[in-house]
Amino acid sequence: MGGTLRDYFLGKTPIDFDFAVQDAPRLAELFATHIKRHLIRLHDTPGRETLRVAMSGGVFFDFSEMQGNNIEQDLARRDFTINAMAVPLEEYLAEDWQPLDPFQGRADLEKKIVRVLPGSIFESDPLRIVRAFRFSGTLEFDIEDNTLEKIAAAHTGLKSVAAERIANEWLLLLNSKKVLPLARLMSRTGVLGQLIPAIHAPGKNPAKARETLETLESLEEMIADPAKAFPDSFSGIERYLEGNKRALLKLAALLYPLEEEESSAGSVGETFLKERRFSNSDIRFMRAVLEQQQIALTTRLDFAGPANNLPQVYAFVKSCGAQLIPALLLAAARLARSEEDDIDSFIRTIHNLVEFFQNRYLPAQGQPMLLTGDDLIQQFNLSPSPIFKTILDRVEEARVLGSIATREEAEALARHLIQTLV
């Protein structure tokens, strides 16, 4: 039922099978015990339990406590028409389907429409407001007008939703190919102001809010076709945006003004992400991207221009690491919407950075270091100290930049540095 039938009618192979049953905990436990699989409790609220059995091949069986006295009442309490369909298990197994579809969900699937069910659906669980946009983005469906009106009327209810629930839906939404149309609808209905009140709430700087949407537009264009802005040598962008990094980068386009602010607790942007219960790895990625794109815009990457100061290029690339490409994408997207006329020169500096990153920095990372800390102890009779890192970093920089290539040259440089530093 629900998403299982939705995916089936859309021509997708379902991997998540939903069963609405009475006494779900007991049935799920019996089933898991019988097939010798682990049982995962997704929701423990009495009367609303949901339990998951993980099958092979990435398939999940979810057993949910039926809401109401029968399946019709259960379906009426779902969120959208496209998720409010069901079929008896025996019919499903026999492939002799007579789906129960009281709200014409199949018709809305054919029309590619997200339509909320009648009643106080958004009021009973305001997270469904974000889910409406998520389904619109991932399925590439339109949200019908009456549903948008109900969203606009109920959007303040998002204040009561647990931050981690919103963060999860938000990332799924932002991973859609075209987030900009959704972001504009979210802005128009007040939802974006609830999610990012410091920038998009009424009464804030409308020019800054508009600028973030324009940046998002440029960013999505660059992600979709990087050759339009980046040099021909820029390839394989997708590997730098794997997992949820694409979604986080788009979120950064909506959040970057917060990085320019500081409070007594530090970065306003980092505080925002922590309050919304993003994972530590997500926060580290966002912080790195936001910090490095700001450096790129402040310096205009002059060190990677015609003069091409290789030590500074190396230092910047090393500080960015795997976040270099996302940071450059965001910086270029921001500059593309400004009125400044140096975007072409900025793109050329990006070309130099990407070429260095791909052709020199990354290949060097796959090679063994010329010197290690043990070498400094054994070869130079040094005791471990903070200068170890300085020496090893300088030797590694010289190797990547090509000024040394052999163990003997590395030892000579280390000897010179020791005489200078010790």
C-alpha positions as CSV (number, residue, x, y, z in Angstrom):
1,M,0.0,0.0,0.0
2,G,1.0,3.7,0.1
3,G,4.4,4.3,-1.5
4,T,4.7,0.7,-2.7
5,L,1.7,1.1,-5.0
6,R,2.8,4.6,-6.0
7,D,6.2,3.3,-7.1
8,Y,4.6,0.3,-8.9
9,F,2.2,2.5,-10.9
10,L,5.1,4.8,-11.8
11,G,6.9,1.9,-13.4
12,K,9.5,1.6,-10.6
13,T,10.5,-1.6,-8.8
14,P,9.3,-1.2,-5.2
15,I,11.9,-1.9,-2.5
16,D,9.9,-0.7,0.5
17,F,6.7,-2.7,1.1
18,D,4.2,-1.2,3.5
19,F,1.8,-3.4,5.4
20,A,-1.0,-1.8,7.4
21,V,-2.2,-4.4,10.0
22,Q,-3.8,-4.7,13.4
23,D,-1.4,-5.7,16.2
24,A,1.6,-4.7,14.0
25,P,4.3,-5.4,16.7
26,R,3.2,-9.0,17.2
27,L,2.9,-9.8,13.5
28,A,6.2,-8.1,12.7
29,E,8.0,-10.1,15.4
30,L,6.5,-13.4,14.3
31,F,7.4,-12.7,10.7
32,A,11.0,-11.7,11.6
33,T,11.4,-14.7,13.8
34,H,10.1,-17.1,11.1
35,I,12.4,-15.9,8.4
36,K,15.3,-15.3,10.9
37,R,15.7,-11.6,10.1
38,H,16.5,-8.6,12.4
39,L,13.5,-6.5,13.5
40,I,14.0,-2.7,13.6
41,R,11.5,-0.5,15.5
42,L,11.0,2.7,13.6
43,H,8.2,4.2,15.7
44,D,7.3,3.0,19.2
45,T,4.3,5.4,19.9
46,P,1.5,3.2,21.2
47,G,-1.2,2.8,18.6
48,R,1.2,4.1,15.8
49,E,3.9,1.5,15.9
50,T,6.0,0.9,12.8
51,L,8.5,-2.0,12.6
52,R,10.9,-2.8,9.8
53,V,12.3,-6.2,8.6
54,A,15.3,-5.8,6.3
55,M,15.3,-8.4,3.5
56,S,18.0,-9.2,1.1
57,G,18.8,-7.0,-1.9
58,G,18.0,-3.8,-0.1
59,V,14.3,-4.6,0.3
60,F,12.4,-3.6,3.4
61,F,9.1,-4.8,4.8
62,D,7.4,-2.2,7.1
63,F,4.6,-3.2,9.4
64,S,2.5,-0.3,10.6
65,E,-0.4,-0.3,13.1
66,M,-3.6,0.3,11.1
67,Q,-5.1,3.7,11.9
68,G,-8.8,3.6,12.6
69,N,-11.1,0.6,12.5
70,N,-10.5,-0.4,8.9
71,I,-8.3,0.2,5.9
72,E,-10.6,3.0,4.5
73,Q,-10.1,5.0,7.7
74,D,-6.4,4.3,7.6
75,L,-6.1,5.7,4.1
76,A,-8.1,8.8,5.0
77,R,-5.4,9.6,7.6
78,R,-2.5,9.5,5.1
79,D,-0.9,12.6,3.5
80,F,-1.4,12.7,-0.3
81,T,-3.7,11.0,-2.7
82,I,-0.8,9.3,-4.4
83,N,0.1,7.6,-1.1
84,A,-3.5,6.7,-0.1
85,M,-4.0,3.5,-2.1
86,A,-4.0,-0.1,-0.9
87,V,-4.5,-3.7,-2.1
88,P,-5.2,-6.8,0.0
89,L,-2.1,-8.9,0.4
90,E,-3.7,-12.0,-1.2
91,E,-4.6,-10.0,-4.3
92,Y,-1.1,-8.5,-4.4
93,L,0.6,-11.9,-4.2
94,A,-1.9,-13.4,-6.8
95,E,-1.2,-10.3,-9.1
96,D,-5.0,-10.0,-9.4
97,W,-5.3,-6.4,-8.2
98,Q,-8.4,-4.4,-7.4
99,P,-6.7,-1.5,-5.7
100,L,-8.6,0.5,-3.1
101,D,-8.2,4.1,-4.3
102,P,-10.8,6.3,-2.5
103,F,-9.1,9.6,-3.4
104,Q,-8.2,8.9,-7.0
105,G,-4.5,8.6,-6.4
106,R,-3.9,6.8,-9.7
107,A,-5.5,9.7,-11.6
108,D,-3.2,12.1,-9.8
109,L,-0.2,9.9,-10.7
110,E,-1.2,10.1,-14.3
111,K,-1.6,13.9,-14.1
112,K,1.7,14.2,-12.1
113,I,0.0,16.1,-9.3
114,V,0.7,16.2,-5.5
115,R,-2.7,16.7,-3.9
116,V,-3.3,16.7,-0.1
117,L,-6.1,14.6,1.3
118,P,-9.2,16.3,2.7
119,G,-9.2,17.3,6.3
120,S,-6.6,18.7,8.7
121,I,-3.7,16.8,7.2
122,F,-1.0,19.4,7.5
123,E,-2.3,20.5,11.0
124,S,-2.1,16.9,12.3
125,D,1.6,16.6,11.1
126,P,3.1,19.8,9.7
127,L,6.1,17.9,8.4
128,R,3.9,16.8,5.6
129,I,4.3,20.4,4.3
130,V,7.9,19.7,3.6
131,R,7.0,16.3,2.2
132,A,4.8,17.9,-0.3
133,F,7.7,19.7,-1.8
134,R,9.9,16.7,-1.5
135,F,7.5,14.5,-3.5
136,S,7.1,17.4,-6.0
137,G,10.9,17.5,-6.5
138,T,11.8,13.8,-6.5
139,L,8.8,12.8,-8.7
140,E,8.9,16.0,-10.8
141,F,5.2,16.5,-10.1
142,D,3.3,19.8,-9.6
143,I,1.7,20.7,-6.3
144,E,-1.9,21.5,-7.1
145,D,-3.2,25.0,-6.2
146,N,-5.6,24.0,-3.3
147,T,-2.7,22.1,-1.6
148,L,-0.5,25.2,-1.9
149,E,-3.2,27.3,-0.3
150,K,-3.5,24.9,2.6
151,I,0.3,24.9,2.9
152,A,0.3,28.7,3.1
153,A,-2.3,28.6,5.8
154,A,-0.6,25.9,7.9
155,H,3.1,26.7,7.4
156,T,3.7,28.1,10.9
157,G,3.0,24.6,12.3
158,L,6.5,23.7,11.2
159,K,7.8,25.4,14.4
160,S,6.5,22.4,16.4
161,V,8.2,19.7,14.3
162,A,11.4,18.1,15.6
163,A,14.4,19.5,13.9
164,E,15.9,16.2,12.9
165,R,12.7,15.2,11.1
166,I,12.8,18.4,9.1
167,A,16.5,18.0,8.3
168,N,15.9,14.5,6.8
169,E,13.1,15.6,4.6
170,W,14.9,18.8,3.7
171,L,18.0,16.8,2.4
172,L,15.8,14.5,0.3
173,L,14.1,17.6,-1.2
174,L,17.3,19.4,-1.9
175,N,18.7,16.3,-3.7
176,S,16.1,16.9,-6.5
177,K,17.5,18.0,-9.9
178,K,15.6,21.3,-9.9
179,V,15.2,22.8,-6.5
180,L,14.8,26.4,-7.6
181,P,11.1,26.2,-8.6
182,L,10.4,24.5,-5.3
183,A,12.4,27.1,-3.3
184,R,10.4,29.9,-4.9
185,L,7.1,28.1,-4.1
186,M,8.4,27.6,-0.5
187,S,9.2,31.3,-0.3
188,R,5.8,32.3,-1.7
189,T,3.9,30.1,0.8
190,G,6.0,31.1,3.8
191,V,7.7,27.7,4.2
192,L,11.2,28.9,3.4
193,G,10.8,31.6,6.0
194,Q,10.0,28.9,8.6
195,L,13.0,26.8,7.6
196,I,15.6,29.6,7.3
197,P,14.0,32.5,9.3
198,A,17.2,34.5,9.6
199,I,17.3,35.1,5.9
200,H,13.9,34.3,4.4
201,A,11.3,35.2,7.0
202,P,9.1,38.3,6.4
203,G,10.8,41.5,7.6
204,K,14.3,40.3,6.8
205,N,16.5,41.7,3.9
206,P,14.4,40.8,0.8
207,A,17.4,41.7,-1.5
208,K,19.6,39.1,0.3
209,A,16.9,36.5,0.2
210,R,16.4,37.1,-3.5
211,E,20.2,36.9,-4.0
212,T,20.3,33.4,-2.5
213,L,17.6,32.2,-4.8
214,E,19.5,33.6,-7.8
215,T,22.7,31.9,-6.6
216,L,20.8,28.6,-6.3
217,E,19.6,29.1,-9.9
218,S,23.2,29.6,-11.1
219,L,24.5,26.7,-9.0
220,E,21.9,24.3,-10.5
221,E,22.8,25.4,-14.0
222,M,26.5,24.7,-13.3
223,I,25.8,21.3,-11.7
224,A,23.7,20.3,-14.7
225,D,26.2,21.5,-17.3
226,P,29.5,22.5,-15.8
227,A,31.1,23.0,-19.3
228,K,29.0,26.2,-19.7
229,A,31.0,27.9,-16.9
230,F,34.0,25.7,-16.3
231,P,36.9,24.7,-18.5
232,D,36.7,21.6,-20.7
233,S,39.2,19.9,-18.4
234,F,36.7,20.0,-15.6
235,S,35.1,16.6,-15.6
236,G,33.7,14.1,-13.2
237,I,31.9,16.7,-11.0
238,E,29.5,14.0,-9.8
239,R,32.1,12.3,-7.7
240,Y,32.6,15.4,-5.6
241,L,28.8,15.6,-5.0
242,E,28.1,12.0,-4.0
243,G,25.7,11.0,-1.2
244,N,24.0,14.0,0.2
245,K,26.7,16.5,-0.8
246,R,24.7,17.8,-3.7
247,A,21.8,18.6,-1.4
248,L,24.1,20.2,1.2
249,L,25.7,22.4,-1.5
250,K,22.3,23.6,-2.6
251,L,21.5,24.3,1.0
252,A,24.7,26.3,1.3
253,A,23.4,28.5,-1.6
254,L,20.4,29.4,0.6
255,L,22.5,29.8,3.8
256,Y,25.7,31.5,2.8
257,P,24.7,35.0,4.3
258,L,24.8,33.4,7.7
259,E,28.5,32.5,7.2
260,E,29.2,36.2,7.1
261,E,27.8,36.8,10.6
262,E,29.3,36.0,13.9
263,S,27.8,35.7,17.4
264,S,29.2,35.2,20.8
265,A,28.9,31.5,20.1
266,G,30.8,31.7,16.8
267,S,29.6,31.2,13.3
268,V,25.8,31.8,13.0
269,G,25.8,29.4,10.1
270,E,27.3,26.6,12.2
271,T,24.9,27.3,15.0
272,F,22.0,27.2,12.6
273,L,23.0,23.7,11.3
274,K,23.6,22.4,14.9
275,E,20.2,23.6,16.0
276,R,18.6,21.8,13.0
277,R,20.3,18.6,14.1
278,F,22.4,18.0,11.0
279,S,25.0,15.3,11.4
280,N,28.6,16.3,12.4
281,S,29.9,15.2,9.0
282,D,27.3,17.3,7.2
283,I,28.2,20.3,9.3
284,R,31.9,19.8,8.6
285,F,31.3,19.7,4.9
286,M,29.1,22.8,5.0
287,R,31.5,24.7,7.1
288,A,34.4,23.9,4.8
289,V,32.4,24.8,1.7
290,L,31.1,28.1,3.2
291,E,34.5,29.1,4.5
292,Q,36.5,28.3,1.4
293,Q,34.0,29.9,-1.0
294,Q,34.1,33.1,1.1
295,I,38.0,33.1,0.8
296,A,37.7,32.5,-2.9
297,L,35.4,35.5,-3.3
298,T,37.4,37.8,-1.0
299,T,40.7,37.1,-2.7
300,R,39.2,36.6,-6.1
301,L,41.7,33.8,-6.3
302,D,44.4,36.2,-7.5
303,F,47.1,33.8,-6.5
304,A,45.8,31.4,-9.2
305,G,45.8,34.1,-11.9
306,P,48.4,34.9,-14.5
307,A,51.2,35.2,-11.8
308,N,50.1,31.8,-10.5
309,N,51.7,31.7,-7.1
310,L,52.1,27.9,-6.8
311,P,52.8,27.8,-3.0
312,Q,49.5,29.7,-2.4
313,V,47.7,27.6,-4.9
314,Y,48.9,24.5,-3.1
315,A,48.0,25.9,0.3
316,F,44.4,26.7,-0.8
317,V,43.9,23.4,-2.5
318,K,45.2,21.5,0.5
319,S,43.0,23.5,2.9
320,C,39.9,22.7,0.8
321,G,40.7,19.0,0.1
322,A,37.7,17.2,-1.3
323,Q,35.6,20.3,-0.7
324,L,37.5,22.3,-3.3
325,I,35.1,21.6,-6.2
326,P,31.9,22.3,-4.2
327,A,33.4,25.5,-2.8
328,L,34.4,26.7,-6.3
329,L,31.0,25.9,-7.6
330,L,29.3,28.0,-5.0
331,A,31.7,30.9,-5.3
332,A,31.3,30.9,-9.1
333,A,27.5,30.7,-8.7
334,R,27.5,33.7,-6.4
335,L,29.7,35.8,-8.7
336,A,27.7,34.9,-11.8
337,R,24.7,36.8,-10.3
338,S,26.7,39.9,-9.3
339,E,27.0,43.0,-11.4
340,E,30.8,42.7,-11.5
341,D,32.5,42.2,-14.8
342,D,35.4,40.0,-13.8
343,I,33.5,36.7,-13.9
344,D,35.6,35.6,-16.9
345,S,38.9,36.2,-15.1
346,F,37.5,34.4,-12.0
347,I,36.6,31.4,-14.2
348,R,40.1,31.3,-15.5
349,T,41.6,31.2,-12.0
350,I,39.2,28.3,-11.3
351,H,40.6,26.6,-14.4
352,N,44.1,26.9,-13.0
353,L,43.0,25.6,-9.6
354,V,41.1,22.6,-11.0
355,E,44.0,21.8,-13.4
356,F,46.4,21.8,-10.4
357,F,44.0,19.8,-8.3
358,Q,43.4,17.1,-10.9
359,N,46.8,16.9,-12.6
360,R,49.2,17.5,-9.7
361,Y,47.7,17.5,-6.2
362,L,45.5,14.3,-6.5
363,P,48.1,12.2,-8.3
364,A,50.6,13.1,-5.6
365,Q,48.2,11.9,-2.9
366,G,48.5,8.4,-4.3
367,Q,52.3,8.3,-3.9
368,P,54.2,7.6,-0.7
369,M,55.7,10.5,1.2
370,L,59.4,11.0,0.8
371,L,59.9,11.4,4.5
372,T,58.0,10.3,7.6
373,G,58.1,11.2,11.3
374,D,60.1,8.0,11.9
375,D,62.6,9.2,9.4
376,L,63.1,12.4,11.3
377,I,63.7,10.5,14.5
378,Q,66.1,7.9,13.0
379,Q,67.9,9.9,10.4
380,F,68.2,13.2,12.2
381,N,68.0,12.0,15.9
382,L,65.1,14.3,16.6
383,S,62.6,13.9,19.4
384,P,58.9,14.2,18.5
385,S,57.8,17.8,18.7
386,P,55.4,20.3,16.9
387,I,58.1,21.1,14.3
388,F,57.7,17.6,12.9
389,K,54.5,18.7,11.2
390,T,56.1,21.9,9.8
391,I,59.0,20.0,8.4
392,L,56.9,17.2,6.9
393,D,54.4,19.7,5.4
394,R,57.2,21.7,3.8
395,V,58.8,18.5,2.3
396,E,55.4,17.4,1.0
397,E,54.7,20.8,-0.5
398,A,58.0,20.7,-2.3
399,R,57.4,17.2,-3.6
400,V,53.9,18.2,-5.0
401,L,55.2,21.4,-6.5
402,G,58.1,19.5,-8.2
403,S,61.0,21.2,-6.6
404,I,62.2,17.9,-5.1
405,A,61.6,14.4,-6.3
406,T,64.0,12.0,-4.5
407,R,64.6,10.8,-1.0
408,E,68.0,12.5,-1.0
409,E,66.5,15.8,-2.0
410,A,63.9,15.5,0.8
411,E,66.6,14.8,3.4
412,A,68.5,17.8,2.2
413,L,65.5,20.0,2.5
414,A,64.7,18.6,6.0
415,R,68.2,19.2,7.1
416,H,68.0,22.8,6.0
417,L,64.7,23.3,7.8
418,I,66.0,21.7,11.0
419,Q,68.9,24.1,11.0
420,T,66.5,27.0,10.6
421,L,63.8,25.9,13.0
422,V,65.6,24.0,15.8
